[in-house]
């Protein structure tokens, strides 16, 4: 378990650390183009991490529900109902990250602050 957690943490740190290459733009690149690519990279990494974590959480929830149904077949209906509600809540977190990513990509609430500060 510890080595799996270490691998996940190192993978996330590598993904986040690789975004620094975006800042190494050419000297002649305008700041709004650099800001756009940083925004794209941030939204992409955020959605990838959120999707991965939601998939892991959903697999654990389904595994636990199936284990509970195998142990208590009489409670299968209640366990299934609770599992479906839990899966909907887990998936809503990934949808919230998608919403934030779309806001960053299309509305760009910080572009006036960053690009205007030339």
C-alpha positions as CSV (number, residue, x, y, z in Angstrom):
1,X,0.0,0.0,0.0
2,X,2.8,2.4,0.9
3,X,4.6,1.8,-2.4
4,X,1.4,2.4,-4.4
5,X,0.8,5.7,-2.5
6,X,4.4,6.7,-3.1
7,X,4.0,6.0,-6.8
8,X,0.8,8.1,-7.0
9,X,2.4,11.0,-5.1
10,X,5.5,10.9,-7.3
11,X,3.3,10.8,-10.5
12,X,1.3,13.8,-9.4
13,X,4.4,15.7,-8.5
14,X,6.0,14.9,-11.9
15,X,2.9,16.0,-13.7
16,X,2.7,19.3,-11.8
17,X,6.4,19.8,-12.0
18,X,6.4,19.4,-15.8
19,X,4.1,22.4,-16.2
20,X,7.2,24.6,-15.5
21,X,8.3,23.9,-19.0
22,X,5.4,26.0,-20.2
23,X,7.0,29.0,-18.5
24,X,10.2,28.5,-20.6
25,X,8.6,30.1,-23.6
26,X,10.7,32.0,-26.2
27,X,11.7,35.5,-25.3
28,X,9.6,36.9,-28.1
29,X,6.4,35.1,-27.1
30,X,3.6,37.5,-26.0
31,X,2.5,37.1,-22.4
32,X,-1.1,36.4,-23.4
33,X,0.0,33.3,-25.4
34,X,2.0,32.1,-22.4
35,X,-1.0,32.7,-20.2
36,X,-3.2,30.7,-22.6
37,X,-0.9,27.7,-22.6
38,X,-0.5,27.8,-18.8
39,X,-4.3,27.9,-18.5
40,X,-4.7,24.9,-20.9
41,X,-2.1,22.9,-19.0
42,X,-3.6,23.7,-15.7
43,X,-7.1,22.7,-16.8
44,X,-5.8,19.5,-18.5
45,X,-3.8,18.3,-15.5
46,X,-6.7,19.2,-13.1
47,X,-9.2,17.2,-15.1
48,X,-6.8,14.3,-15.5
49,X,-6.1,14.2,-11.8
50,X,-9.8,14.6,-10.9
51,X,-10.8,11.8,-13.3
52,X,-8.2,9.4,-12.0
53,X,-9.2,10.0,-8.4
54,X,-12.9,9.7,-9.2
55,X,-12.2,6.4,-10.9
56,X,-10.2,5.1,-8.0
57,X,-12.9,6.1,-5.5
58,X,-15.7,4.6,-7.6
59,X,-13.8,1.3,-7.9
60,X,-13.3,1.2,-4.2
61,X,-17.0,2.0,-3.6
62,X,-18.2,-0.7,-6.0
63,X,-15.8,-3.2,-4.5
64,X,-17.0,-2.5,-1.0
65,X,-20.7,-2.6,-2.1
66,X,-20.3,-6.0,-3.8
67,X,-18.4,-7.4,-0.8
68,X,-21.3,-6.2,1.4
69,X,-23.9,-7.7,-0.9
70,X,-22.0,-11.0,-0.9
71,X,-22.0,-11.1,2.9
72,X,-25.6,-9.9,3.4
73,X,-27.7,-10.8,0.4
74,X,-30.8,-9.6,2.2
75,X,-29.5,-6.1,2.4
76,X,-28.6,-5.9,-1.3
77,X,-31.3,-3.4,-2.2
78,X,-30.3,-0.9,0.5
79,X,-26.6,-1.3,-0.3
80,X,-27.2,-0.8,-4.0
81,X,-29.2,2.4,-3.4
82,X,-26.5,3.8,-1.1
83,X,-23.8,2.8,-3.7
84,X,-25.6,4.6,-6.5
85,X,-26.0,7.7,-4.4
86,X,-22.4,7.6,-3.4
87,X,-21.2,7.1,-7.0
88,X,-23.3,10.1,-8.1
89,X,-21.6,12.2,-5.5
90,X,-18.2,11.0,-6.4
91,X,-18.8,11.7,-10.1
92,X,-20.2,15.2,-9.3
93,X,-16.7,16.1,-8.0
94,X,-15.2,15.3,-11.3
95,X,-17.9,17.3,-13.0
96,X,-17.1,20.3,-10.8
97,X,-13.5,20.1,-11.9
98,X,-14.7,20.0,-15.5
99,X,-16.8,23.1,-14.8
100,X,-13.8,25.0,-13.3
101,X,-11.6,23.9,-16.3
102,X,-14.2,25.2,-18.7
103,X,-14.4,28.5,-16.9
104,X,-10.7,28.8,-17.0
105,X,-10.5,28.0,-20.7
106,X,-13.4,30.0,-22.0
107,X,-14.2,32.8,-19.5
108,X,-10.6,33.4,-18.4
109,X,-11.5,35.5,-15.3
110,X,-7.8,36.2,-14.6
111,X,-6.7,37.3,-18.1
112,X,-7.4,40.9,-17.4
113,X,-5.1,40.8,-14.3
114,X,-2.3,38.8,-15.9
115,X,-2.3,40.0,-19.4
116,X,-3.1,43.6,-18.5
117,X,-0.2,43.8,-16.1
118,X,2.4,44.1,-18.9
